[in-house]
Structure formats: C-alpha cells, structure tokens
Amino acid sequence: MTAPARDTRTVTSFDLANIAVFAALTCVLALAPAIPVGALGVPITLQTLGVYLTGMILGSRRGFAALALYVIVGLLGVPVFAGFVGGPAVLGGPSVGYLLSFPFAAALVGALAHRSVRAERVRRRAGSTSAAPERRSGLVITLFGAALAGLVLSHVMGIAGMMLTAGLSLRAALLTDLAFVPGDLVKALVAALIAVAVHRAFPRMAGAVL
C-alpha cells in the first residue's frame, strides 16, 4: 500500500526552515566582494548564484518565498544587499531591476527545475538507473536550462530598471547588461551541479528521490 501523496499546498515547518536557510544563504553570498561594472557601478555579485540554487532546490513557491524574504529584509534596512547596503533607497539605484527580479527568477527556475526533478523521481520508481553518469549529466543540463530562463527574466528586469532609474537608452542598458552575462552563465552551471548533488544527498529537500 502506498503512502498518500503529500499536499503540495501545505507549508510545513520544514518548508519554513528551508525558506529561512536559503534566504540566509543569499545574504551570505551577497557579502562576497562585489565588482562594480560600467559608469553606473552596478556590481557583479554572487547573489544570482543564490537565486538559481534556491529555485532549483526549493522549487517555485518556496523559492519565491525565500528570495522575497531576502529582498524584504534588505528593504527594511538590514544591510544584506551587495556592498553591505539596505533600506528603501536602493529602489532608486540602477540595480533595482535585478534586485526585484530575484523572487520571480527563483520561482521560474524552480517551476522548470522541479518538473525535471519529478520526472526523474518517476523514472527512479520505475526502476530506471538514474544514477548512471549520462542520467546525471542530463539532469545537470536540464537544470542549467531552467537557470537560463531565470537569467533571461532577471536581465530583462535589470535592463528595465537601468532605463527607468538611470535614464539609459535601451541600447546603452543592453551594453551595460552584457557585462553580467558571462559570469551569470558560469553561476548557472555551478548552481546546476550543486543542485543535482543536493537532490541526491538530501532527497527530502524537494520531496523527490533522485
């Protein structure tokens, strides 16, 4: 007799703990030295690594909640954003679009990533050898693709933010944004590699056995 399926709408204490942990993880990653880029000084940070990881591991709803918690805490004045800053004044800065995109990007990454996680769970239950190297690499590629969707969303909102707050033209904002793309691609791949390892080591994290 199989156990009843978990109600995915129920938020448990385990979920709340993970939301807090990944919000804190993003705070820690934001403390890494930032590299200002261009005349606007929009920094290259490790925050987006936290965004991708949170979505891949927690999924859509919990990923959104974790990054929303991070953004809200920062806007309330706790210096958890890049450069040890916080407070509502950041809403007038050139990086506001990237910052506000974090919860939505995590939700998008999570929605796409957990579709693959659930599919892998079905294959495992059916007796498929999901531990095979080609299966692992396939999941990494799929999660990397999910991160790319979040990357695009974050960069679109970031470009819009620079146009609104700094008065840049679309072309100027696009050129400024291009400096962040290579680093974000690397962070997306690193996040995918870590997420696969986490799902296999701690299957309860996503409610799936991989």
Summary of the structure (lengths in Angstrom):
residues: 210
radius of gyration: 17.8
end to end distance: 21.4
largest distance: 63.6
contacts: 686
relative contact order: 0.15
helix: 70%
strand: 4%
